[in-house]
Amino acid sequence: MAGLELLSDQGYRVDGRRAGELRKIQARMGVFAQADGSAYIEQGNTKALAVVYGPHEIRGSRARALPDRALVNCQYSSATFSTGERKRRPHGDRKSCEMGLHLRQTFEAAILTQLHPRSQIDIYVQVLQADGGTYAACVNAATLAVLDAGIPMRDFVCACSAGFVDNTALADLSHVEEAAGGPQLALALLPASGQIALLEMDARLHEDHLEQVLEAAARAARDVHTVLDRVVRQHVREASILLGD
């Protein structure tokens, strides 16, 4: 990565975007008829698939049931071909477990779990191609899948990454920008209230710059919300037409 210019003097990034510009997002809901909810998303070259089952009775030990809310179970995996290194990751490795925990914390803050006591909601996310912003793509795909399942939420939960290069905050980092190192954070936001569902930082960042990077991530997450809201409305229109027929 030596000598790679992440931000030109004209303010353009390696892939031609401006500092606060998102990569192109494409998404579909209802991609699997067998699941209660499902969605597929592409953010740039990062591609993720999410499926949701539930709410349903607790599987396994009944002692796991929560008397006042639903149990949210999240599992993350990445396809062997999702990265260039072609490394086989065993199911349940440290990275997968960490990502699953982050997803669970995120959706526990967004789903109205108190409406379904003593039940379980399963969210499974798989990354098919990783090119930066993996956590964000997983959250955004899972949000659409949860909505597709008809599970009540406080709000959309929208996620985006951000970094800091040459005294400039960059939103929605690509793999090249992530691999270059430097401060990076991932933010999951409930856009209507501005509540943060999860915030994670991968490297040290001076507190003088934190607000700038956080604001860049929040602004990008709101832009993601605009796209996801359009996807949901389009899906509802298409479903209404099918039901009308």
Stockholm file with secondary structure:
# STOCKHOLM 1.0

chainA/1-245         MAGLELLSDQGYRVDGRRAGELRKIQARMGVFAQADGSAYIEQGNTKALAVVYGPHEIRGSRARALPDRALVNCQYSSATFSTGERKRRPHGDRKSCEMGLHLRQTFEAAILTQLHPRSQIDIYVQVLQADGGTYAACVNAATLAVLDAGIPMRDFVCACSAGFVDNTALADLSHVEEAAGGPQLALALLPASGQIALLEMDARLHEDHLEQVLEAAARAARDVHTVLDRVVRQHVREASILLGD
#=GR chainA/1-245 SS CTTCCSBCTTSCBTTSCCTTCCCCEEEEECCCSSSSEEEEEEETTEEEEEEEEEEEECCSCGGGCCTTSCEEEEEEEECGGGSTTCCCCCTTCHHHHHHHHHHHHHHHTTBCGGGSTTEEEEEEEEEEECSSCHHHHHHHHHHHHHHHTTCCBSSCCEEEEEEEETTEEEESCCHHHHHTCSCEEEEEEETTTTEEEEEEESSCCCHHHHHHHHHHHHHHHHHHHHHHHHHHHHHHHHHHHHHHC
#=GC SS_cons         CTTCCSBCTTSCBTTSCCTTCCCCEEEEECCCSSSSEEEEEEETTEEEEEEEEEEEECCSCGGGCCTTSCEEEEEEEECGGGSTTCCCCCTTCHHHHHHHHHHHHHHHTTBCGGGSTTEEEEEEEEEEECSSCHHHHHHHHHHHHHHHTTCCBSSCCEEEEEEEETTEEEESCCHHHHHTCSCEEEEEEETTTTEEEEEEESSCCCHHHHHHHHHHHHHHHHHHHHHHHHHHHHHHHHHHHHHHC
//
